[in-house]
Amino acid sequence: MSGTMTNNGLNCLLERAYYSASTKTAPTYGIIGAGTTTPTISDTNLSKPLPSSATTINACDAVGAWSQGGDGGAPVQNTTSGEHKEGTACLNLPTTHSTGSSTWSLTIAGTDLSSQYIYVWYYISDASALLTDAADTVRLTLGTGGFVNVNYYDTDYDNITDGWNLLVFKCSSYSSQGGSGATLSNVDRIRITVKNSASCTTNNQRMDYWHYASETVQRVSLTSGYPQFNTGAKTVTTRAAFESNLYNTGAYVVSETGLRNADNSWVLFSRDTLTQTINKTSKVRIVMTWVETISQ
């Protein structure tokens, strides 16, 4: 695969070629993600970068202290085989349509999410029949000391598909805020809000596995011996291997790949989407190879 070289990646290569005191390093990491949007030259990261390890906020294996609001009904534990994404269960999210907004919230121990990504699995059986078309059809909320000072992370209706959807957000890149915003170094409230257009019963709306991870576990070093250069063909080949035993606990599906460097403000060099997604629960070792060709 070669994918699309980004503008930032091209500028980095030009600086390294022509500037004797380049401040940019070469690509040294492979990254994988679950996004499916078409690669563009303006991409600065994968759409949904995946972590090799993560910290659980709530596994949704039991109802516990989750509380409902608006049109939302009491969450129901679902242990049916094949109907949850991780662990031993998920939570069904019933709604009785009235105001068109349903919420489920939880108080958690104070957690530092200031340099983290948050991940949540959300399931809907029939988006066109059950959801309202809006820019914030599904909203995650992080709060501190309640839901007055909060950060909102929105998923547009157009980005929700029937079945399981992995919601991924960089915590410092919120959609909007309420009050003075959440204190990301001490998040103690989480909430999911869904704009439903109809009532949801049984298992046709669910959530699973709230977790978070940093960018340092969203990368894999290039395989030893790479990059390899072919000056005759004017190509460079890079390779990285992703061990599924690191990723499969999140039940992720891989659908995008990329190359990045090691800078603190790192550069995404290229991004590609796969023609066929690879289910990481299969425990198959995946080797990604990129070939860049310099044309004249």
C-alpha positions as CSV (number, residue, x, y, z in Angstrom):
1,M,0.0,0.0,0.0
2,S,1.1,3.5,-0.6
3,G,-1.8,5.7,0.4
4,T,-1.8,9.5,0.2
5,M,1.2,11.6,1.2
6,T,0.1,14.5,3.3
7,N,1.2,18.1,2.8
8,N,2.9,18.0,6.1
9,G,4.8,14.9,5.2
10,L,5.9,16.4,1.9
11,N,7.0,19.6,3.5
12,C,9.0,17.6,6.1
13,L,10.8,15.6,3.4
14,L,11.6,18.8,1.5
15,E,13.0,20.4,4.6
16,R,15.2,17.4,5.4
17,A,16.5,17.3,1.8
18,Y,17.3,21.0,1.4
19,Y,17.7,22.5,4.9
20,S,21.0,21.6,6.6
21,A,19.5,22.2,10.1
22,S,16.2,20.4,9.7
23,T,14.1,20.3,12.8
24,K,12.0,17.4,11.5
25,T,12.7,13.7,11.9
26,A,12.1,11.0,9.3
27,P,9.0,8.7,9.6
28,T,9.8,6.0,12.2
29,Y,6.4,4.7,13.3
30,G,3.5,2.8,11.8
31,I,0.0,3.5,13.1
32,I,-3.4,1.8,12.5
33,G,-6.9,3.0,13.0
34,A,-10.6,2.3,12.5
35,G,-11.6,5.2,10.3
36,T,-13.0,4.9,6.8
37,T,-12.9,8.4,5.5
38,T,-11.1,9.0,2.2
39,P,-7.4,10.0,2.7
40,T,-6.6,13.6,1.8
41,I,-3.4,15.6,1.6
42,S,-4.6,17.7,4.5
43,D,-4.8,14.8,7.0
44,T,-2.8,15.4,10.2
45,N,-3.8,12.1,11.9
46,L,-5.7,8.9,11.3
47,S,-9.4,9.4,11.6
48,K,-9.7,6.9,14.5
49,P,-6.2,5.9,15.8
50,L,-6.1,2.6,17.7
51,P,-4.1,1.9,20.9
52,S,-2.2,-1.2,21.6
53,S,-3.2,-0.9,25.3
54,A,-5.8,1.2,27.1
55,T,-7.1,2.0,30.5
56,T,-10.7,1.1,31.3
57,I,-13.1,3.8,32.5
58,N,-16.1,1.5,32.6
59,A,-16.4,-1.9,30.9
60,C,-20.2,-1.8,30.7
61,D,-20.2,-5.4,32.0
62,A,-22.7,-4.5,34.7
63,V,-25.3,-1.7,35.1
64,G,-23.6,-0.5,38.3
65,A,-24.2,3.2,39.1
66,W,-25.2,4.3,35.6
67,S,-28.2,6.6,35.7
68,Q,-30.5,7.7,32.9
69,G,-32.1,11.1,32.0
70,G,-34.5,12.6,29.5
71,D,-36.0,9.9,27.3
72,G,-33.5,7.4,28.5
73,G,-34.6,4.3,30.3
74,A,-32.6,2.4,32.9
75,P,-29.7,0.6,31.2
76,V,-30.0,-3.2,31.0
77,Q,-27.1,-5.6,31.2
78,N,-26.7,-7.7,27.9
79,T,-24.7,-10.9,28.2
80,T,-25.9,-12.4,25.0
81,S,-23.0,-13.9,23.0
82,G,-22.1,-11.9,20.0
83,E,-23.9,-8.8,21.1
84,H,-21.1,-7.1,23.0
85,K,-17.8,-5.8,21.8
86,E,-15.5,-6.4,24.8
87,G,-15.5,-8.2,28.1
88,T,-18.6,-10.2,29.2
89,A,-21.4,-7.9,28.5
90,C,-22.6,-4.5,27.2
91,L,-25.4,-2.2,28.2
92,N,-28.7,-2.0,26.3
93,L,-29.9,1.7,26.2
94,P,-33.7,1.7,26.0
95,T,-35.6,5.0,25.3
96,T,-39.2,6.1,25.3
97,H,-39.4,8.8,22.7
98,S,-40.8,12.1,23.9
99,T,-38.3,15.1,24.0
100,G,-36.0,13.4,21.5
101,S,-32.9,13.4,23.8
102,S,-31.7,10.5,26.0
103,T,-28.8,10.5,28.4
104,W,-26.9,8.0,30.5
105,S,-24.3,9.2,33.0
106,L,-21.8,7.9,35.5
107,T,-19.7,9.4,38.3
108,I,-16.1,8.0,38.2
109,A,-13.0,8.4,40.2
110,G,-11.1,11.6,39.2
111,T,-9.1,10.7,36.1
112,D,-6.4,12.7,34.2
113,L,-7.4,12.8,30.6
114,S,-5.5,15.9,29.6
115,S,-3.2,14.1,27.1
116,Q,-5.5,11.2,26.3
117,Y,-7.9,9.9,23.7
118,I,-11.3,8.6,24.8
119,Y,-12.9,5.5,23.1
120,V,-16.5,4.3,23.4
121,W,-18.4,1.7,21.5
122,Y,-22.0,2.7,20.5
123,Y,-24.5,0.4,18.7
124,I,-27.6,1.3,16.8
125,S,-29.6,-1.3,14.9
126,D,-31.3,1.1,12.4
127,A,-29.9,4.7,12.4
128,S,-32.4,6.0,9.8
129,A,-35.4,4.8,11.9
130,L,-34.1,5.5,15.4
131,L,-31.8,8.6,15.3
132,T,-32.3,12.3,14.5
133,D,-30.1,13.8,11.8
134,A,-28.0,16.3,13.6
135,A,-24.4,17.4,14.0
136,D,-24.5,16.1,17.6
137,T,-26.6,12.9,17.1
138,V,-24.4,11.1,19.6
139,R,-22.5,13.3,22.2
140,L,-20.0,12.3,24.8
141,T,-19.6,14.6,27.8
142,L,-16.7,14.9,30.2
143,G,-17.3,16.9,33.3
144,T,-15.6,17.9,36.6
145,G,-17.7,18.0,39.8
146,G,-20.9,17.6,37.9
147,F,-22.2,18.5,34.5
148,V,-21.9,22.3,34.7
149,N,-18.3,22.7,33.5
150,V,-18.0,20.2,30.7
151,N,-16.4,19.3,27.4
152,Y,-18.6,18.0,24.6
153,Y,-17.5,15.6,21.9
154,D,-20.0,15.2,19.0
155,T,-20.6,12.6,16.4
156,D,-22.5,13.7,13.3
157,Y,-25.4,11.5,12.1
158,D,-23.7,11.1,8.8
159,N,-20.8,9.4,10.6
160,I,-23.0,6.8,12.3
161,T,-23.7,3.4,10.6
162,D,-26.0,0.6,11.5
163,G,-24.2,-1.8,14.0
164,W,-21.3,-1.0,16.3
165,N,-19.6,2.4,16.0
166,L,-16.3,3.2,17.6
167,L,-16.3,6.8,18.9
168,V,-12.8,8.2,19.2
169,F,-11.9,11.7,20.4
170,K,-8.7,13.5,21.5
171,C,-9.8,14.9,24.8
172,S,-8.1,18.2,24.3
173,S,-9.9,18.7,20.9
174,Y,-13.5,19.1,22.1
175,S,-16.5,20.0,19.9
176,S,-17.7,22.7,22.4
177,Q,-17.8,23.4,26.1
178,G,-20.4,24.2,28.8
179,G,-19.6,26.6,31.7
180,S,-15.8,27.0,32.0
181,G,-15.2,23.6,30.4
182,A,-14.1,20.3,32.1
183,T,-10.8,20.2,34.0
184,L,-9.2,17.4,32.0
185,S,-6.7,16.6,34.7
186,N,-9.6,15.7,37.0
187,V,-12.6,14.3,35.0
188,D,-15.1,12.6,37.4
189,R,-18.3,12.6,35.3
190,I,-19.0,10.9,31.9
191,R,-22.2,10.9,29.9
192,I,-23.5,9.8,26.6
193,T,-26.4,11.7,25.0
194,V,-28.3,10.4,22.0
195,K,-30.9,12.2,19.9
196,N,-33.5,9.6,19.2
197,S,-36.3,10.0,16.7
198,A,-38.2,7.0,18.0
199,S,-38.4,4.7,21.0
200,C,-35.7,2.0,21.4
201,T,-36.5,-1.3,23.0
202,T,-34.6,-4.5,23.9
203,N,-31.2,-4.5,22.3
204,N,-31.5,-2.1,19.4
205,Q,-29.3,0.5,21.1
206,R,-26.3,-0.3,23.2
207,M,-22.9,0.9,24.5
208,D,-19.8,-0.8,25.6
209,Y,-16.3,-0.3,26.9
210,W,-15.4,3.3,27.8
211,H,-11.6,3.5,27.8
212,Y,-8.7,5.9,27.2
213,A,-5.2,5.8,25.9
214,S,-2.3,8.2,25.0
215,E,-0.6,8.7,21.7
216,T,2.5,6.8,22.8
217,V,0.5,3.5,22.5
218,Q,-0.9,4.4,19.1
219,R,2.3,3.7,17.3
220,V,4.6,0.8,16.4
221,S,8.3,1.2,15.5
222,L,9.3,0.3,11.9
223,T,10.5,-3.3,11.4
224,S,14.3,-3.8,11.8
225,G,16.0,-3.3,8.4
226,Y,13.5,-0.7,7.2
227,P,13.2,1.6,5.4
228,Q,14.7,0.0,2.3
229,F,15.7,2.1,-0.7
230,N,15.7,1.2,-4.4
231,T,17.5,4.0,-6.2
232,G,16.9,2.5,-9.6
233,A,13.1,2.3,-9.2
234,K,13.2,5.5,-7.1
235,T,11.2,3.9,-4.3
236,V,11.4,3.6,-0.5
237,T,9.7,0.7,1.3
238,T,8.8,0.9,5.0
239,R,7.3,-1.8,7.1
240,A,5.7,-2.2,10.6
241,A,4.1,-5.2,12.2
242,F,1.0,-5.1,14.5
243,E,0.5,-7.9,16.9
244,S,-3.2,-8.7,17.4
245,N,-2.7,-9.9,20.9
246,L,-2.0,-6.2,21.8
247,Y,-5.1,-4.9,20.1
248,N,-7.8,-7.6,20.2
249,T,-9.0,-6.9,23.7
250,G,-10.7,-3.8,22.4
251,A,-12.4,-5.8,19.7
252,Y,-11.2,-3.3,17.1
253,V,-11.5,-3.5,13.4
254,V,-8.6,-2.1,11.4
255,S,-9.5,0.0,8.3
256,E,-6.8,2.6,8.0
257,T,-3.0,2.9,8.3
258,G,-0.4,5.6,8.3
259,L,3.2,6.6,8.9
260,R,4.4,9.2,11.3
261,N,7.6,10.5,12.8
262,A,8.9,10.8,16.4
263,D,8.8,14.6,16.9
264,N,6.9,16.0,19.9
265,S,4.6,17.7,17.4
266,W,4.7,14.8,15.1
267,V,4.0,14.7,11.4
268,L,1.7,12.3,9.6
269,F,3.5,11.4,6.4
270,S,0.9,9.3,4.7
271,R,-2.5,7.7,5.3
272,D,-4.3,4.9,3.5
273,T,-7.6,3.0,4.0
274,L,-7.9,-0.7,3.5
275,T,-10.2,-2.2,0.9
276,Q,-11.1,-4.9,3.4
277,T,-11.2,-4.4,7.1
278,I,-9.3,-6.8,9.3
279,N,-11.0,-7.9,12.6
280,K,-8.3,-7.8,15.2
281,T,-10.1,-10.5,17.3
282,S,-8.8,-13.0,14.8
283,K,-5.4,-12.8,16.5
284,V,-3.6,-12.7,13.1
285,R,-0.2,-10.9,13.0
286,I,-0.6,-8.0,10.5
287,V,2.4,-6.6,8.6
288,M,1.8,-3.3,6.9
289,T,4.2,-2.4,4.0
290,W,4.3,1.0,2.4
291,V,6.0,1.8,-0.9
292,E,6.5,5.4,-1.9
293,T,7.5,6.2,-5.5
294,I,9.3,9.4,-6.5
295,S,8.1,10.4,-10.0
296,Q,9.7,12.9,-12.4
